[in-house]
Amino acid sequence: MDLTVTLKGQRRDLTLKNPVLTASGTFGSGLEFAPYGDLAALGGIVVKGLSLRPRQGNAQPRIVETTAGMLNAVGLQNDGVESFLAFKLPHLPWRETAIIANLYATSPEEFRELAARLNSEPGVAALEVNVSCPNVAAGGALFGQDPKLAAAVTRAVREGAPDKHVMVKLSPNVTDIALMARSVEDAGADSISCINTLLGMAVDLPRRRPALANIVGGLSGPAIKPVALRCVWQAARAVSIPVVGLGGIVSADDALEFLLVGAQAVQVGTANFLRPDAAFAIVEDLPAACERAGAASPRERVGALVTDRDGPA
């Protein structure tokens, strides 16, 4: 079965051998999961968020299990882009599988600089822009909650990396995700990934304290899948660029649900904590899942959801 998919962007396309990618922050650099499967079998690897300079991240505890999911407030700990390029990227199968760098910064100018640093790297197939970041210059406002700020970041990355496919990762913590999707499309995004985590918190009852040192964190896992499906459906109907869906995917059938609502590819995230071979298993089962659904390929199921009404976009 032909599993290939091409995300046709406004400026740069991104071709994947199959529609299954790993989600940033859940798969390390990718090398950590090599003992559990063939990294080259994946459609793509979205690496842990990269910043211009190393980041220590938040205080412990910063991960807590919740009902059907988990909360994290890791704080984008990473060794910085130079360390990734020198010590990790050379060991990834970038010639066989798309390696996508997830970008973290606190101003459009910083995003532009980071994107420019990656633009000439042949091992990086695309950039995923994390707009769920605080804009320090705007008093800590999140880029992903303001269409103008999200557009400014998208334009900055587009200017810094004219030779790369630019994917913008949208936050669900907004009133109108379709508006956010259109704003980054208009600013030059080649594709959209959604959703990032939902904002939540947990309580340590015996200690009468927050379970996370940061108090609040990002909720992910199967608990957020209904929200993710809704957001992907709305975003895909609002834009003409490809949408990559994520949020609670643990099986090939889950992946097909995201394709039905309009995603052209998916990312597997929290499932990697549950079983480190999750993404590999989904790739392996995808052909059988398509056959069970009566499809000759995953592409046949993209946007094929049958509804009795159009509903809000």
C-alpha positions as CSV (number, residue, x, y, z in Angstrom):
1,M,0.0,0.0,0.0
2,D,1.3,3.4,-0.9
3,L,1.4,5.5,2.3
4,T,3.3,8.5,1.0
5,V,1.8,12.0,1.5
6,T,3.0,15.4,0.2
7,L,2.1,18.4,2.3
8,K,1.8,21.0,-0.5
9,G,2.8,24.3,1.0
10,Q,2.5,27.9,-0.4
11,R,6.3,28.0,-0.9
12,R,7.8,24.6,0.0
13,D,6.3,21.1,-0.2
14,L,7.1,18.4,2.4
15,T,7.0,14.8,1.2
16,L,6.6,12.1,3.8
17,K,7.0,8.3,3.3
18,N,3.9,7.9,5.5
19,P,1.6,10.2,7.4
20,V,2.8,9.3,10.9
21,L,5.2,11.7,12.6
22,T,6.2,12.1,16.3
23,A,5.2,15.1,18.3
24,S,7.7,17.6,19.7
25,G,8.6,17.2,23.3
26,T,7.5,13.5,23.4
27,F,10.3,11.8,21.4
28,G,13.4,13.6,22.5
29,S,15.8,14.2,19.6
30,G,14.6,10.8,18.2
31,L,17.8,9.0,19.1
32,E,16.5,8.0,22.5
33,F,13.8,5.9,20.8
34,A,16.1,4.1,18.4
35,P,16.1,0.9,20.6
36,Y,12.4,0.5,20.1
37,G,12.0,0.7,16.4
38,D,13.5,1.8,13.1
39,L,13.5,5.6,13.0
40,A,13.7,5.5,9.3
41,A,10.3,3.8,9.1
42,L,8.6,6.9,10.5
43,G,7.0,9.5,8.2
44,G,8.9,12.2,10.2
45,I,10.4,13.1,13.5
46,V,9.6,16.4,15.1
47,V,12.4,17.0,17.6
48,K,12.1,18.5,21.0
49,G,11.8,22.3,21.0
50,L,15.0,24.1,20.1
51,S,16.0,27.6,21.3
52,L,19.0,29.7,20.2
53,R,20.7,29.1,23.6
54,P,20.4,26.3,26.1
55,R,17.4,26.4,28.5
56,Q,17.2,24.8,32.0
57,G,13.5,24.4,32.0
58,N,11.1,24.6,35.0
59,A,11.6,23.4,38.5
60,Q,10.5,19.9,39.6
61,P,8.0,18.3,39.7
62,R,7.0,19.1,36.2
63,I,5.1,16.0,34.9
64,V,2.1,14.5,36.5
65,E,-0.3,11.7,35.3
66,T,-4.0,12.6,35.0
67,T,-7.1,10.7,34.1
68,A,-6.5,9.5,30.5
69,G,-3.6,11.9,30.0
70,M,-0.8,13.8,31.6
71,L,0.2,17.4,32.5
72,N,3.6,18.7,31.8
73,A,5.4,21.9,32.6
74,V,8.9,20.9,31.5
75,G,9.6,24.5,30.3
76,L,11.2,23.6,26.9
77,Q,14.5,22.4,28.5
78,N,17.0,21.9,25.7
79,D,20.7,22.1,24.9
80,G,20.3,24.8,22.3
81,V,20.3,24.6,18.5
82,E,24.0,24.4,18.1
83,S,24.3,21.3,20.3
84,F,21.5,19.7,18.3
85,L,23.1,20.4,15.0
86,A,26.5,19.2,16.1
87,F,25.7,16.1,18.2
88,K,22.3,14.8,17.3
89,L,21.2,15.7,13.8
90,P,24.2,13.9,12.2
91,H,23.0,10.6,13.8
92,L,19.4,10.9,12.7
93,P,18.2,9.2,9.5
94,W,17.6,12.5,7.8
95,R,18.2,11.2,4.3
96,E,15.4,8.7,4.7
97,T,13.0,10.4,7.1
98,A,11.9,14.0,7.4
99,I,13.5,15.7,10.4
100,I,11.4,18.7,11.6
101,A,12.9,21.2,14.0
102,N,10.4,22.7,16.5
103,L,11.3,26.3,17.3
104,Y,11.0,28.2,20.5
105,A,11.7,31.9,21.0
106,T,10.3,35.0,22.8
107,S,10.2,37.5,20.0
108,P,9.7,37.6,16.2
109,E,13.3,38.7,15.8
110,E,14.6,35.7,17.8
111,F,12.4,33.4,15.8
112,R,13.8,34.9,12.5
113,E,17.4,34.4,13.8
114,L,16.7,30.8,14.8
115,A,15.0,30.0,11.5
116,A,17.9,31.5,9.5
117,R,20.4,29.3,11.4
118,L,18.5,26.2,10.3
119,N,17.7,27.3,6.7
120,S,20.9,26.0,5.2
121,E,20.9,22.7,7.1
122,P,20.2,19.9,4.6
123,G,19.3,17.5,7.5
124,V,16.4,19.7,8.5
125,A,13.4,19.1,6.2
126,A,11.0,21.6,7.8
127,L,10.4,23.9,10.7
128,E,7.5,23.7,13.2
129,V,6.9,27.0,14.9
130,N,5.7,26.8,18.5
131,V,3.5,29.9,18.9
132,S,2.4,28.8,22.4
133,C,5.3,30.9,23.6
134,P,5.3,34.1,25.7
135,N,6.2,37.3,23.8
136,V,8.4,39.0,26.4
137,A,8.2,42.3,24.5
138,A,4.4,42.2,24.7
139,G,4.3,41.6,28.4
140,G,4.2,37.9,28.3
141,A,1.2,37.5,25.9
142,L,1.2,34.2,24.1
143,F,1.8,34.4,20.4
144,G,-0.7,31.6,19.8
145,Q,-3.6,33.5,21.4
146,D,-3.3,36.6,19.3
147,P,-3.7,36.3,15.5
148,K,-1.6,39.4,14.8
149,L,1.3,38.1,17.0
150,A,1.0,34.6,15.5
151,A,1.2,36.2,12.0
152,A,4.2,38.3,13.0
153,V,6.1,35.1,14.1
154,T,5.1,33.2,11.0
155,R,6.4,36.0,8.7
156,A,9.6,36.2,10.7
157,V,10.3,32.5,10.3
158,R,9.3,32.6,6.6
159,E,11.8,35.5,6.1
160,G,14.5,33.7,8.0
161,A,14.0,30.3,6.3
162,P,12.8,30.9,2.7
163,D,14.1,27.4,1.7
164,K,12.2,25.4,4.4
165,H,8.7,24.2,4.7
166,V,7.2,26.2,7.6
167,M,4.6,24.5,9.8
168,V,2.9,26.5,12.5
169,K,1.6,24.7,15.6
170,L,-1.6,26.1,16.9
171,S,-2.8,26.3,20.5
172,P,-6.4,25.1,21.4
173,N,-6.5,27.8,24.1
174,V,-8.2,30.3,21.9
175,T,-11.8,31.4,21.1
176,D,-11.6,30.9,17.4
177,I,-9.0,28.4,16.0
178,A,-10.2,29.0,12.4
179,L,-9.2,32.7,12.8
180,M,-5.8,31.7,14.1
181,A,-5.3,29.2,11.2
182,R,-6.2,31.8,8.6
183,S,-3.9,34.4,10.2
184,V,-0.8,32.2,9.9
185,E,-1.8,31.0,6.4
186,D,-2.0,34.6,5.3
187,A,1.4,35.3,6.8
188,G,3.0,32.6,4.7
189,A,2.7,29.2,6.6
190,D,3.1,26.1,4.4
191,S,1.1,24.0,6.8
192,I,-0.5,23.9,10.2
193,S,-0.2,21.4,13.1
194,C,-2.9,21.3,15.8
195,I,-3.3,21.0,18.6
196,N,-0.8,21.9,21.2
197,T,-1.6,21.1,24.8
198,L,-4.6,22.4,26.7
199,L,-3.9,24.5,29.8
200,G,-4.7,22.7,33.0
201,M,-3.6,22.0,36.6
202,A,-3.6,19.2,39.1
203,V,-3.7,19.2,42.9
204,D,-1.8,17.1,45.4
205,L,-4.6,16.7,47.9
206,P,-2.7,15.4,51.0
207,R,-0.2,18.2,50.7
208,R,-2.8,20.8,49.7
209,R,-0.4,22.0,47.0
210,P,-0.3,22.1,43.2
211,A,1.0,18.9,41.7
212,L,3.3,20.9,39.4
213,A,5.9,23.3,40.7
214,N,4.8,25.6,37.9
215,I,1.2,25.3,39.1
216,V,-0.3,25.0,35.6
217,G,0.9,22.9,32.7
218,G,-0.1,21.4,29.3
219,L,-2.7,18.7,29.3
220,S,-2.2,16.0,26.6
221,G,-3.2,12.4,25.9
222,P,-6.4,10.6,25.0
223,A,-8.4,13.0,27.2
224,I,-8.0,15.8,24.7
225,K,-8.7,13.9,21.6
226,P,-12.3,15.2,21.1
227,V,-11.0,18.8,21.4
228,A,-8.2,18.0,18.9
229,L,-10.6,16.5,16.4
230,R,-12.8,19.5,16.6
231,C,-9.9,21.9,16.1
232,V,-8.5,20.0,13.2
233,W,-11.9,19.9,11.5
234,Q,-12.4,23.6,12.0
235,A,-8.9,24.5,10.9
236,A,-9.0,22.3,7.8
237,R,-12.2,23.9,6.7
238,A,-10.8,27.4,7.2
239,V,-7.6,27.2,5.2
240,S,-6.3,25.7,1.9
241,I,-2.9,24.7,3.3
242,P,-2.4,21.2,4.8
243,V,-3.3,20.4,8.4
244,V,-1.4,17.9,10.6
245,G,-3.5,16.6,13.5
246,L,-2.4,15.6,16.9
247,G,-3.9,15.1,20.3
248,G,-4.6,11.8,22.0
249,I,-3.6,9.5,19.1
250,V,-2.7,6.0,20.4
251,S,-3.7,3.8,17.5
252,A,-3.9,3.6,13.7
253,D,-7.7,3.9,13.9
254,D,-7.2,7.2,15.9
255,A,-4.9,8.4,13.1
256,L,-7.6,7.7,10.5
257,E,-10.2,9.7,12.5
258,F,-7.9,12.7,12.2
259,L,-7.6,12.1,8.5
260,L,-11.4,11.9,8.1
261,V,-11.8,15.4,9.7
262,G,-9.3,16.9,7.3
263,A,-5.7,16.2,8.5
264,Q,-3.3,15.0,5.9
265,A,-0.8,13.6,8.4
266,V,-0.7,13.1,12.2
267,Q,1.7,13.3,15.1
268,V,1.9,10.8,17.9
269,G,2.8,12.3,21.2
270,T,1.8,11.2,24.8
271,A,1.4,7.6,23.6
272,N,5.2,7.5,23.4
273,F,5.4,7.8,27.2
274,L,2.9,4.9,27.6
275,R,4.8,2.6,25.2
276,P,8.0,3.8,23.5
277,D,7.2,1.8,20.3
278,A,3.8,3.5,19.8
279,A,4.6,5.5,16.7
280,F,6.3,2.5,15.1
281,A,3.3,0.3,15.9
282,I,0.9,2.8,14.3
283,V,3.0,2.9,11.1
284,E,3.0,-0.9,11.0
285,D,-0.8,-1.1,11.6
286,L,-1.8,1.7,9.3
287,P,-2.2,-0.4,6.1
288,A,-4.5,-2.9,7.9
289,A,-6.5,-0.1,9.5
290,C,-7.0,1.4,6.0
291,E,-8.2,-2.0,4.7
292,R,-10.6,-2.3,7.7
293,A,-12.0,1.1,6.8
294,G,-12.3,0.1,3.1
295,A,-9.6,2.5,1.9
296,A,-6.9,1.8,-0.6
297,S,-4.6,4.3,1.1
298,P,-4.7,6.8,3.9
299,R,-5.1,9.6,1.3
300,E,-8.5,8.3,0.4
301,R,-9.7,9.1,3.9
302,V,-8.5,12.8,4.1
303,G,-11.5,15.0,4.6
304,A,-14.0,12.2,3.9
305,L,-16.1,12.8,7.0
306,V,-19.8,12.4,6.3
307,T,-22.0,14.9,8.1
308,D,-25.7,15.9,7.9
309,R,-24.9,19.6,8.2
310,D,-21.9,21.9,7.6
311,G,-21.6,23.3,11.1
312,P,-19.4,26.2,12.2
313,A,-16.0,26.5,10.5
